[in-house]
Amino acid sequence: MQRLTKQFIDNHWVESQGQRRLAVTDPYQQRQIAEVTGGDPADVDAAVTAARRAQPVWQALGGDGRAPYLEAMATHLEQRREALMRLSSTNNGKALAETAIDLDDAIACYRYYAGQARALEARQGRPVEHGMEGVTARTYEDPAGVVGLITPWNFPLVTSAWKIAPALAAGCTVVFKPSEITPLPEQALAEFAEAIDLPAGVLNLVHGDGEGIGAPLTAHPGIDKLSFTGSNAVGEKVMRAAADGVRGVSLELGGKSPILVLDDADLEQAADWVMAGIYFNSGQICSATSRLLVHHSLADALYDALGRRIDAIRLGDPLSDDTDMGPMTSARQRQSVEGYLDIAADEGLVAVRDARHRALPDQGEFIAPTLYRDVPTDSRLWREEIFGPVLCARSVESEAEAIELANDSDFGLAATVIAGDTERARRIGRALRAGSIWINSEQLVMPEVGWGGFKHSGIGRELGPWGLAAYLEVKHLIGRE
């Protein structure tokens, strides 16, 4: 059993000051595979002190000097790709085919931000066009400073890449808290920092939970910027903590995303895209298109097509190439989703496929893929983020009704529009209040395109140039010639 009781601070592995130990489990085998420290405020203080000491030196390297380190991180991820895939599947429960996508995403992200670091260096001091004669103005972009980064358990190495890569490219130094539920894959990032001789204090990894690390990190006055991905409840706490000292904050929070199937859609292709949007990663994805709005003329046929595909999903060992869907990442998350199945029964929802009517593997924290039809818009399952493989559907009479119901949500992270007429689909996409909208596609994500949402889905954007801008402050030097 691996014991993650040491923190990576100032390029040294130091024993945590915390005495609590947390179990790390394999959700398929349902057994403990590691223990991790709960962390301690003293760990946070040491990490922030190291990051503050390192920040001016890291900034002074410039984008050209920082880029090779980001490329080296990508190279090490690539070299350990297969091993990290298996480790992530074991710790998180997702199928190997899904962890392969995760690793490729992380590798591409570090490489992309190496290029962004160089582009940042190239544009420093660019002149500003203005109408005042005899006066020059030049633009510079400086790092925000020391940043505290907190990531969830559903996409190890991915959400951390989305934060660490742009933060380092910008010239920030980092105190990173990975999820205590999936710490094993993230541990490799500190090992890579050692291997590539990243300057001391630039990347500090502190294990722990909300009590031991999360709360003291968000409250620490030495943190200049906080970036958090996770639940809305915790995101609000992070935002309140950031208010002290008027510190910057980026939040990537929940979703209850719609998928619209219009009357001219290709039925079989639509069914494939609906399946990909909700059942990937066992539904544990913030952008899951968990609300299906289908034109009434296609509804019954689409439900039949989805039912056949649901029946074909193979549940099992995430390390087996034959597995399509692994278990939920934790017993706690399985229980949470089961609670929504109880609510569905109480509300009398009509199941096309019911998780409780399907045989499950003999072991593992499994929830079978579920589909409810004709779900009322006031149902808790329609309105709340379930974070599991549960799809709620209802038919609509018109395009206008589909848009209205799609936007009738507290969230606005993502959406999908499926139609035979691509221009029509794009027009509808422009009417939707969401940050990422896929048109006749599965959920494609690339480092060049921004990620983030409207309304309760968060503040700010990750990825693309917007992800870099989240860790930069704009400065102008203005004077007479």
PyMOL commands that set and color helices and strands:
alter all, ss='L'
color gray80, all
select helices_A, chain A and resi 41-60+62-79+81-92+96-123+158-170+183-195+210-219+232-243+267-283+296-312+331-347+355-357+380-383+399-407+422-431+464-469
alter helices_A, ss='H'
color red, helices_A
select strands_A, chain A and resi 2-4+6-9+12-15+21-26+31-37+126-127+135-143+146-150+173-177+203-205+225-229+248-252+258-261+291-295+350-353+370-373+390-396+411-412+414-418+436-439+454-455+458-459+472-480
alter strands_A, ss='S'
color yellow, strands_A
deselect
rebuild
show_as cartoon
